[in-house]
Amino acid sequence: MKPLTWRAAMVILLIALLLISALCCLAAENPDPLRDIVITREERVLGLTTVYASVKQHFAYFHQLPKLDWDKTFMEFLPQVEKKQSLYDYYRVLQRFVALLEDGHTNVYFPPSVQKALDRLPIRLDVLEGKWVVADRVPTVEVLKEDIPPGSILESIEGKSPDKYFPDKFYPFIAAGREQAKREALAWQATYPKNAKVKVVLRYPDGSSHERVLIADRSTIKWTDDLHAQYTPPWRYGPGFSSGEPEPGILYIAFRSCDIESEAKIVELLESRSSNPPGGVILDLRGNQGGGTPTNLVRHLISKPIKWYDASSRWSLSYMDAQVKFGGPDAASEWLKQREFPEAFSPGWYQLSGEDTTAPADTHYDGPLAILTSPATGSAAEDLVVLLQQAGRGKVMGDRTNGSTGQPFFFDLPGGGNGRVCTVRTRYADGREFIDVGCEPDMIVTPTIKGITEGRDEVLDAALAYIRMAGG
């Protein structure tokens, strides 16, 4: 082979320089939001201050965090955002900040540019019998090529035990209280750079061990109803409302979203059966993450007037608070008496409900009722559970609910993201807390590894057994 002439070498060098220049220009035009996009120090400080002030003004659950000094925490986080960092790293700091509030309705969300650069692994995990178990899968190219059987046990991920990996890697950024809520949040908050490869070791139901490399990309296949039916539990996927009769005379209602249209369809169904009521109703709320409190549905499921749940808010009462602080307790009391305020008003808090009662609808259903719950049952769906439990209606079955509800206050953040703060303190009418705790079922029914492996819905099976017994 002849050695290169100096002219040929110069041509090759020039081509290499042009390629490098083109790649640099391309990177400049299309920066990687996980590494390259930055915002100014002033903007970073503004964002942290916005989160801090919004929480301080509106957050309804400081009483559940007696050891948290919010002012001191803000000052501890201030130096962290002053450092130059990527937009992704900056938002991770903000997420760690609000995660200390341990509330599922108080969050910081990535800007769209960052969200597009992230994705999740094609599996959803539950913790059953002390093990991290594949509950269902997402039909990506790799899953369709080589499926991961439901009921498979995750033995390690990135060389670590899942008991250590998930709490260390993701829990610090998850705004949730109890363990069941944090594990549920992993289903959508366990994100990786898109197309990242994650090594896992799985023990399949047949006992065999498999080392797999899973890719964080759920967009390689367009989902269809058939794929959902094959890979996703029906209580997790489908329209906001669907119904059927798993056994003659037993009406099953999947209520997956507390939207007005779905609620109206359920009410219409119950009213259509008023002259020929079913022998029992199963109301499945396991995948329902909320919406608006379904007041009309409550009226169709109770048989006597009930007291509403207790709710109060740290309303924006700046002017009234100022009057109280300026005049002192006695002067403030006189000042308040001269004005018309809602009953039970106190400076800084506004009583939204508590003494209100709700009457049953004329065509209400009062037969055997089973309400199915899981850690994915949250927000307005939990309001529904609370009201039915207060009414003594039916039996709540399944697992403890999420423990998160309450009208959030939204705000924008520098860099294109946004946040929200829970503004409403909600309790049972008798004062019992369920925020951060979750509603406890009357009958705890936890799926088993064997049941998932065999494709059985053990919670639904238990509900059917209860309805048969209650119906006589």
C-alpha positions as CSV (number, residue, x, y, z in Angstrom):
1,M,0.0,0.0,0.0
2,K,1.4,3.4,-1.0
3,P,1.7,6.0,1.7
4,L,-0.6,9.0,1.5
5,T,0.7,12.1,-0.2
6,W,0.6,15.2,1.8
7,R,-2.2,16.5,-0.5
8,A,-4.4,13.4,0.2
9,A,-3.7,13.7,3.9
10,M,-4.8,17.4,3.8
11,V,-8.0,16.5,2.0
12,I,-8.8,13.8,4.5
13,L,-8.1,16.2,7.4
14,L,-10.2,18.9,5.8
15,I,-13.1,16.5,5.3
16,A,-12.8,15.4,9.0
17,L,-12.9,19.0,10.1
18,L,-15.9,19.7,8.0
19,L,-17.7,16.7,9.5
20,I,-16.8,17.7,13.0
21,S,-18.0,21.3,12.3
22,A,-21.3,20.0,10.8
23,L,-21.9,17.7,13.8
24,C,-21.2,20.6,16.2
25,C,-23.7,22.8,14.3
26,L,-26.2,20.1,14.4
27,A,-25.8,19.7,18.1
28,A,-26.1,23.4,18.6
29,E,-29.3,23.4,16.6
30,N,-30.7,20.3,18.4
31,P,-29.2,20.4,21.9
32,D,-29.7,17.5,24.2
33,P,-32.1,18.7,26.9
34,L,-30.7,16.2,29.4
35,R,-27.2,17.7,29.1
36,D,-27.0,20.8,26.9
37,I,-29.9,23.1,27.7
38,V,-29.3,25.5,30.6
39,I,-31.1,28.5,32.0
40,T,-29.6,31.5,33.7
41,R,-28.8,31.6,37.4
42,E,-31.5,34.2,37.9
43,E,-34.1,32.0,36.3
44,R,-33.1,29.0,38.4
45,V,-33.4,31.0,41.6
46,L,-36.7,32.4,40.5
47,G,-38.0,28.9,39.9
48,L,-37.0,27.6,43.3
49,T,-38.5,30.8,44.9
50,T,-41.7,30.3,43.0
51,V,-42.1,26.8,44.2
52,Y,-41.2,27.8,47.8
53,A,-43.7,30.7,47.9
54,S,-46.5,28.8,46.2
55,V,-46.2,26.0,48.8
56,K,-45.9,28.4,51.7
57,Q,-49.0,30.2,50.7
58,H,-51.3,27.3,49.6
59,F,-50.1,23.9,50.9
60,A,-52.7,22.3,53.1
61,Y,-50.7,19.6,54.9
62,F,-47.8,21.2,56.8
63,H,-49.5,19.8,60.0
64,Q,-48.5,16.3,58.8
65,L,-44.8,17.3,58.6
66,P,-43.9,18.7,62.0
67,K,-40.2,18.1,61.5
68,L,-40.1,20.0,58.2
69,D,-38.9,23.6,58.4
70,W,-39.9,24.9,55.0
71,D,-37.9,28.2,55.3
72,K,-34.8,26.4,56.3
73,T,-35.2,23.8,53.6
74,F,-35.5,26.6,51.0
75,M,-32.2,28.1,52.1
76,E,-30.6,24.7,52.0
77,F,-31.7,24.2,48.4
78,L,-30.8,27.7,47.2
79,P,-27.1,27.0,46.7
80,Q,-28.0,23.8,44.7
81,V,-29.9,25.8,42.0
82,E,-27.3,28.6,41.9
83,K,-24.8,26.1,40.3
84,K,-24.7,26.0,36.6
85,Q,-26.5,22.8,35.5
86,S,-28.6,21.3,32.7
87,L,-32.3,21.9,32.5
88,Y,-32.9,18.3,33.4
89,D,-30.7,18.4,36.5
90,Y,-32.3,21.7,37.6
91,Y,-35.7,20.2,37.5
92,R,-34.5,17.2,39.4
93,V,-33.5,19.5,42.2
94,L,-37.0,21.1,42.2
95,Q,-38.5,17.7,42.3
96,R,-36.4,16.7,45.3
97,F,-37.5,19.9,47.0
98,V,-41.3,19.3,46.7
99,A,-40.9,15.5,47.3
100,L,-40.1,16.4,50.9
101,L,-43.8,17.4,51.2
102,E,-44.8,13.8,50.6
103,D,-48.0,14.8,48.8
104,G,-49.2,13.3,45.6
105,H,-50.9,16.5,44.5
106,T,-47.8,18.7,45.0
107,N,-45.4,18.1,42.1
108,V,-43.0,19.7,39.7
109,Y,-43.2,18.6,36.0
110,F,-40.5,18.6,33.4
111,P,-40.6,21.0,30.5
112,P,-41.9,19.3,27.3
113,S,-38.4,19.3,25.8
114,V,-37.1,17.2,28.7
115,Q,-40.1,15.0,28.8
116,K,-39.6,14.1,25.1
117,A,-36.1,13.0,25.9
118,L,-37.2,10.5,28.6
119,D,-39.1,7.2,28.5
120,R,-39.8,4.2,30.7
121,L,-39.0,0.5,30.6
122,P,-41.7,-1.7,29.0
123,I,-42.8,-3.3,32.3
124,R,-44.9,-2.4,35.3
125,L,-43.9,-3.7,38.7
126,D,-45.9,-4.5,41.8
127,V,-44.5,-5.6,45.2
128,L,-46.1,-8.9,46.0
129,E,-45.2,-11.3,48.8
130,G,-42.1,-9.2,49.4
131,K,-40.8,-9.4,45.8
132,W,-40.8,-7.0,42.9
133,V,-43.0,-8.7,40.3
134,V,-43.8,-8.0,36.7
135,A,-47.6,-7.3,36.8
136,D,-48.0,-6.3,33.1
137,R,-46.0,-5.3,30.1
138,V,-46.0,-2.7,27.3
139,P,-46.0,-4.2,23.8
140,T,-42.8,-2.8,22.5
141,V,-40.8,-4.4,19.7
142,E,-38.5,-6.2,22.2
143,V,-41.5,-7.5,24.2
144,L,-43.3,-8.7,21.1
145,K,-40.1,-10.4,20.0
146,E,-39.5,-12.0,23.4
147,D,-42.2,-11.6,26.0
148,I,-41.7,-11.2,29.7
149,P,-44.2,-13.5,31.4
150,P,-46.4,-11.8,34.1
151,G,-45.5,-13.1,37.5
152,S,-41.8,-12.9,36.7
153,I,-39.7,-11.8,39.7
154,L,-37.2,-9.0,39.3
155,E,-34.1,-10.3,41.0
156,S,-31.7,-7.4,40.1
157,I,-31.6,-4.2,38.1
158,E,-28.3,-2.6,37.0
159,G,-26.6,-5.1,39.3
160,K,-28.6,-4.0,42.4
161,S,-31.4,-5.4,44.4
162,P,-34.7,-3.7,43.5
163,D,-35.3,-3.1,47.2
164,K,-32.3,-0.8,47.1
165,Y,-32.3,0.4,43.5
166,F,-35.7,2.0,43.3
167,P,-35.6,3.8,46.7
168,D,-32.2,5.2,45.9
169,K,-32.7,6.1,42.3
170,F,-36.3,7.3,42.1
171,Y,-37.9,7.7,45.5
172,P,-36.1,11.0,46.3
173,F,-38.0,12.6,43.4
174,I,-41.4,11.1,44.1
175,A,-43.9,13.3,45.9
176,A,-45.9,10.7,47.8
177,G,-46.5,9.7,51.4
178,R,-46.8,6.0,52.1
179,E,-44.9,3.2,50.4
180,Q,-47.9,2.0,48.4
181,A,-48.2,5.4,46.7
182,K,-44.5,5.6,45.9
183,R,-44.5,2.2,44.3
184,E,-47.5,3.2,42.2
185,A,-45.8,6.4,41.1
186,L,-42.9,4.3,39.7
187,A,-45.3,3.3,36.9
188,W,-44.9,6.7,35.4
189,Q,-42.0,8.4,37.2
190,A,-39.3,5.8,36.7
191,T,-37.9,7.4,33.6
192,Y,-34.6,7.1,31.8
193,P,-33.0,8.8,28.8
194,K,-34.9,7.6,25.8
195,N,-33.4,4.4,24.4
196,A,-31.3,3.8,27.5
197,K,-30.4,0.2,28.0
198,V,-31.1,-1.2,31.5
199,K,-29.8,-4.7,32.5
200,V,-32.1,-6.8,34.6
201,V,-32.2,-10.3,35.9
202,L,-35.6,-11.9,35.9
203,R,-36.8,-15.2,37.3
204,Y,-39.6,-16.4,35.1
205,P,-42.6,-18.3,36.6
206,D,-41.1,-21.6,35.5
207,G,-38.1,-21.0,37.7
208,S,-35.6,-20.2,35.0
209,S,-33.3,-17.1,35.3
210,H,-33.0,-14.7,32.4
211,E,-30.6,-11.7,32.0
212,R,-32.3,-9.2,29.8
213,V,-31.4,-5.7,28.5
214,L,-34.6,-3.6,28.5
215,I,-34.8,-0.5,26.4
216,A,-36.5,2.7,27.7
217,D,-38.7,3.3,24.7
218,R,-42.4,2.6,24.8
219,S,-43.1,4.1,21.4
220,T,-41.8,1.4,19.1
221,I,-45.3,-0.2,18.6
222,K,-48.6,1.5,18.0
223,W,-51.0,0.2,20.7
224,T,-54.3,-1.5,19.6
225,D,-57.2,-2.7,21.6
226,D,-56.1,-6.3,20.9
227,L,-52.6,-5.6,22.3
228,H,-54.1,-3.9,25.4
229,A,-56.3,-7.0,25.9
230,Q,-53.2,-9.2,25.7
231,Y,-50.8,-7.2,27.8
232,T,-52.8,-5.0,30.2
233,P,-55.2,-5.9,33.0
234,P,-58.7,-4.7,31.9
235,W,-59.1,-2.7,35.1
236,R,-56.1,-0.6,34.1
237,Y,-57.0,0.1,30.5
238,G,-60.2,1.1,28.7
239,P,-62.6,4.0,28.5
240,G,-63.7,5.9,31.6
241,F,-66.7,3.6,31.9
242,S,-67.5,0.1,30.9
243,S,-69.8,-2.6,32.2
244,G,-70.8,-6.2,32.0
245,E,-72.3,-9.1,33.9
246,P,-69.5,-11.6,34.9
247,E,-72.3,-13.7,36.4
248,P,-76.1,-13.6,35.8
249,G,-77.6,-10.9,38.0
250,I,-74.3,-9.3,39.0
251,L,-73.5,-5.9,37.4
252,Y,-69.8,-5.1,37.0
253,I,-68.9,-1.4,36.5
254,A,-65.4,-0.3,35.6
255,F,-65.1,3.4,36.6
256,R,-61.6,4.3,35.4
257,S,-61.9,8.1,35.4
258,C,-64.0,10.5,37.4
259,D,-65.0,12.6,34.4
260,I,-68.5,14.0,33.9
261,E,-69.3,11.8,30.8
262,S,-68.3,8.5,32.5
263,E,-70.2,9.4,35.7
264,A,-73.3,10.2,33.6
265,K,-73.2,6.9,31.9
266,I,-73.0,5.0,35.2
267,V,-75.9,7.0,36.6
268,E,-77.9,6.3,33.4
269,L,-77.2,2.6,33.7
270,L,-78.3,2.4,37.3
271,E,-81.5,4.4,36.6
272,S,-82.2,2.1,33.7
273,R,-82.1,-0.9,36.1
274,S,-84.2,0.8,38.8
275,S,-87.3,-1.3,38.0
276,N,-85.3,-4.5,37.7
277,P,-82.2,-3.9,40.0
278,P,-79.3,-6.3,39.8
279,G,-78.6,-8.7,42.5
280,G,-75.3,-7.0,43.2
281,V,-73.0,-4.3,41.9
282,I,-69.2,-4.3,41.7
283,L,-67.8,-0.8,41.3
284,D,-64.2,-1.2,40.2
285,L,-62.1,1.9,41.0
286,R,-58.6,0.2,40.9
287,G,-57.3,2.2,38.0
288,N,-59.2,5.4,38.7
289,Q,-56.8,8.3,39.4
290,G,-59.5,10.9,39.8
291,G,-61.1,13.9,38.1
292,G,-64.1,15.6,39.7
293,T,-65.8,14.2,42.8
294,P,-68.8,12.2,41.4
295,T,-71.5,13.7,43.5
296,N,-74.4,12.4,41.4
297,L,-73.1,8.9,41.5
298,V,-72.9,9.0,45.3
299,R,-76.6,10.0,45.4
300,H,-77.4,6.9,43.3
301,L,-75.6,4.6,45.6
302,I,-76.7,5.7,49.1
303,S,-80.1,5.0,50.7
304,K,-80.1,7.7,53.4
305,P,-78.8,11.3,53.8
306,I,-75.1,11.4,54.6
307,K,-72.7,14.1,55.8
308,W,-70.1,15.2,53.3
309,Y,-66.4,14.8,54.0
310,D,-64.7,17.6,55.9
311,A,-62.7,19.9,53.6
312,S,-61.0,23.3,54.3
313,S,-58.5,25.4,52.3
314,R,-55.8,27.9,53.0
315,W,-57.6,30.3,50.8
316,S,-55.9,33.5,49.6
317,L,-56.9,35.5,52.6
318,S,-54.0,38.0,52.6
319,Y,-56.1,41.1,53.3
320,M,-58.1,39.4,56.1
321,D,-54.9,38.0,57.7
322,A,-53.4,41.4,57.6
323,Q,-56.3,42.9,59.5
324,V,-56.1,40.2,62.1
325,K,-52.4,40.7,62.6
326,F,-52.6,44.4,62.7
327,G,-55.4,44.7,65.1
328,G,-54.6,41.9,67.4
329,P,-57.1,39.1,68.5
330,D,-59.7,41.4,70.2
331,A,-59.7,44.0,67.5
332,A,-59.7,41.4,64.8
333,S,-62.7,39.7,66.3
334,E,-64.7,42.9,66.2
335,W,-63.5,43.6,62.7
336,L,-64.6,40.1,61.6
337,K,-68.1,40.5,63.2
338,Q,-68.8,43.5,61.1
339,R,-68.4,41.6,57.9
340,E,-70.2,38.8,56.3
341,F,-68.1,35.6,56.2
342,P,-69.0,32.0,55.7
343,E,-69.8,30.2,58.9
344,A,-66.8,28.6,60.6
345,F,-64.4,31.0,58.9
346,S,-61.1,31.5,60.5
347,P,-58.2,33.7,59.2
348,G,-56.0,31.7,56.9
349,W,-58.5,28.8,56.5
350,Y,-61.7,28.6,54.7
351,Q,-64.2,25.8,55.5
352,L,-65.4,24.3,52.3
353,S,-67.6,21.5,53.6
354,G,-68.1,19.3,56.6
355,E,-71.7,19.9,57.9
356,D,-73.3,19.6,54.4
357,T,-75.5,16.6,53.8
358,T,-76.3,14.8,50.6
359,A,-79.6,13.0,50.0
360,P,-80.1,9.8,48.0
361,A,-81.5,10.1,44.5
362,D,-85.1,8.9,43.9
363,T,-83.9,6.0,41.9
364,H,-80.9,5.0,44.0
365,Y,-79.5,1.5,44.2
366,D,-79.4,0.0,47.7
367,G,-78.5,-3.7,47.1
368,P,-75.2,-5.5,47.7
369,L,-72.3,-3.3,46.6
370,A,-68.5,-4.1,46.4
371,I,-66.0,-1.3,45.8
372,L,-62.6,-2.4,44.4
373,T,-59.6,-0.3,45.2
374,S,-55.8,-0.3,44.7
375,P,-52.9,2.1,45.2
376,A,-53.8,3.5,41.8
377,T,-57.2,4.7,43.3
378,G,-56.6,8.4,44.0
379,S,-57.9,11.9,44.1
380,A,-61.7,12.2,43.3
381,A,-62.0,8.4,43.3
382,E,-60.8,8.4,46.9
383,D,-63.5,11.1,47.7
384,L,-66.0,8.5,46.4
385,V,-64.6,5.8,48.6
386,V,-64.7,8.1,51.7
387,L,-68.3,9.0,51.1
388,L,-69.5,5.5,50.5
389,Q,-67.6,4.3,53.6
390,Q,-69.2,7.1,55.7
391,A,-72.6,6.0,54.4
392,G,-71.9,2.4,55.4
393,R,-72.6,1.4,51.8
394,G,-71.1,-1.8,50.5
395,K,-67.7,-3.3,51.2
396,V,-64.4,-1.8,50.1
397,M,-62.2,-4.5,48.9
398,G,-58.6,-4.7,47.5
399,D,-55.6,-2.7,48.6
400,R,-55.2,0.6,50.4
401,T,-55.8,3.7,48.1
402,N,-53.2,6.2,47.1
403,G,-53.8,8.8,49.9
404,S,-53.7,11.9,47.7
405,T,-56.5,14.3,46.8
406,G,-57.2,18.0,46.8
407,Q,-57.7,20.9,44.4
408,P,-54.2,21.8,43.2
409,F,-53.0,25.3,42.5
410,F,-50.9,25.4,39.2
411,F,-48.0,27.7,38.4
412,D,-45.5,28.0,35.6
413,L,-41.7,27.7,36.0
414,P,-38.7,29.0,34.1
415,G,-37.5,26.7,31.3
416,G,-41.0,25.6,30.3
417,G,-42.1,23.3,33.1
418,N,-44.8,23.8,35.7
419,G,-45.8,22.8,39.2
420,R,-48.8,22.4,41.4
421,V,-49.6,22.5,45.1
422,C,-52.4,20.8,47.0
423,T,-54.7,23.5,48.5
424,V,-57.4,21.5,50.2
425,R,-57.2,19.6,53.5
426,T,-59.7,16.7,53.2
427,R,-60.7,14.3,56.0
428,Y,-63.5,11.9,56.9
429,A,-66.4,13.8,58.4
430,D,-65.4,12.4,61.8
431,G,-61.9,13.9,61.5
432,R,-60.0,10.8,60.4
433,E,-57.2,11.5,58.0
434,F,-56.8,9.6,54.7
435,I,-54.4,11.9,52.9
436,D,-50.9,10.5,53.0
437,V,-52.5,7.4,54.6
438,G,-55.0,6.1,52.0
439,C,-58.4,4.6,52.6
440,E,-58.2,1.3,54.3
441,P,-60.3,-1.4,52.7
442,D,-62.9,-3.2,54.7
443,M,-61.5,-6.4,53.3
444,I,-57.8,-6.5,52.2
445,V,-57.4,-8.6,49.1
446,T,-53.8,-8.6,47.7
447,P,-53.0,-10.3,44.4
448,T,-50.6,-13.2,44.6
449,I,-47.7,-14.0,42.3
450,K,-49.4,-17.3,41.5
451,G,-52.6,-15.4,40.6
452,I,-50.8,-13.0,38.3
453,T,-48.9,-15.8,36.6
454,E,-52.2,-17.6,35.9
455,G,-53.9,-14.5,34.7
456,R,-56.6,-14.5,37.4
457,D,-58.1,-11.3,38.9
458,E,-58.2,-12.3,42.6
459,V,-59.7,-9.1,43.7
460,L,-62.6,-9.5,41.3
461,D,-63.0,-13.1,42.4
462,A,-63.3,-12.1,46.0
463,A,-65.9,-9.4,45.1
464,L,-68.0,-12.0,43.3
465,A,-67.8,-14.3,46.3
466,Y,-68.9,-11.4,48.6
467,I,-71.9,-10.4,46.3
468,R,-73.0,-14.1,46.1
469,M,-73.0,-14.3,49.9
470,A,-74.6,-10.9,50.5
471,G,-77.3,-11.5,47.9
472,G,-78.3,-14.7,49.8
